[in-house]
């Protein structure tokens, strides 16, 4: 099957769950947000929500850290 993942075509064997897709990509489901066909997928539904042929998937990883200083605009 072919999906669009973060705007890029990707061929996968499927259908597969969002959880299985994250596993294949080496991503921790606790540190990402997933949108499937323009709908946010709740983390508790990752195991039961299927990614099928022609699906559009957006995955955003949460990044922590920073300088410890407040936001400064110039």
C-alpha positions in Angstrom: 0.0 0.0 0.0 1.1 3.6 -0.5 0.4 6.4 2.0 1.5 10.0 2.3 3.6 10.4 5.4 4.4 14.0 6.4 3.8 15.0 2.8 6.0 12.3 1.2 4.8 9.1 -0.5 5.8 5.9 1.3 5.2 2.3 0.4 4.3 -0.1 3.3 2.9 -3.5 3.8 -0.5 -3.1 5.2 -3.1 -2.1 6.3 -1.6 -1.7 9.7 -2.5 0.1 12.9 -1.1 3.5 13.8 0.8 1.8 16.7 2.4 -0.7 14.2 3.3 2.2 11.9 5.0 4.0 14.7 6.9 0.8 15.7 8.1 0.4 12.1 9.3 4.0 12.1 11.0 3.5 15.4 8.9 6.2 17.1 7.6 6.1 20.7 3.8 6.7 20.7 4.1 8.6 23.9 6.2 11.4 22.3 4.3 12.0 19.1 1.0 13.3 17.9 -0.6 11.6 14.9 -3.1 12.9 12.4 -4.8 10.5 10.0 -6.7 11.9 7.1 -6.8 15.3 8.8 -8.2 13.9 12.0 -6.2 13.7 15.3 -5.9 10.2 16.6 -6.1 9.9 20.3 -3.2 8.0 21.8 -5.5 5.3 23.3 -6.7 4.6 19.8 -3.3 4.0 18.2 -3.7 0.2 18.5 -7.1 0.1 16.9 -6.9 2.8 14.3 -6.0 1.5 10.8 -3.8 3.2 8.3 -5.0 2.0 4.9 -3.9 2.5 1.3 -4.0 6.2 0.2 -4.1 7.4 3.8 -2.5 10.8 4.7 -0.6 10.6 7.9 1.1 13.5 9.7 3.4 12.7 12.7 4.8 15.4 14.9 7.4 14.6 17.5 7.4 16.6 20.8 10.8 18.1 21.5 11.7 19.2 25.0 14.5 21.4 26.2 15.5 25.0 25.6 17.9 27.5 27.0 16.1 28.0 30.2 15.5 31.7 29.3 12.2 33.2 28.4 11.2 33.8 24.8 12.9 36.8 23.4 11.7 38.6 20.3 14.0 41.0 18.4 
